[in-house]
């Protein structure tokens, strides 16, 4: 079940957009072990990272944590992983081009 619509700001849904914007944006995929992982494993690592982040912010078993975990259940983790890899690849190729010039 999506919260607002079938898409949101170019992302699958609001949850995916918001989690990417507020919790994932700026992370380097290498910090998540991406070079050793395929996109599916990276997606799982991102989900685990966000869950741990939420749990560290809230006391276990609180209503707010339950709502936060329910919210992230709608996130398309593979979409975020794909975007993260694509952004990294683009930045890396731009860096290579500037070194060649």
Secondary structure, 3 states (H helix, E strand, C coil): CCCCCCCECCECCHHHHHHHHHHHCCCCHHHHCHHHCCHHHHHHHHHHHHHHHHHHHCCCCCHHHHHHHHHHCCCCHHHHHHHHHHHHHHHHHHHHHHHHC
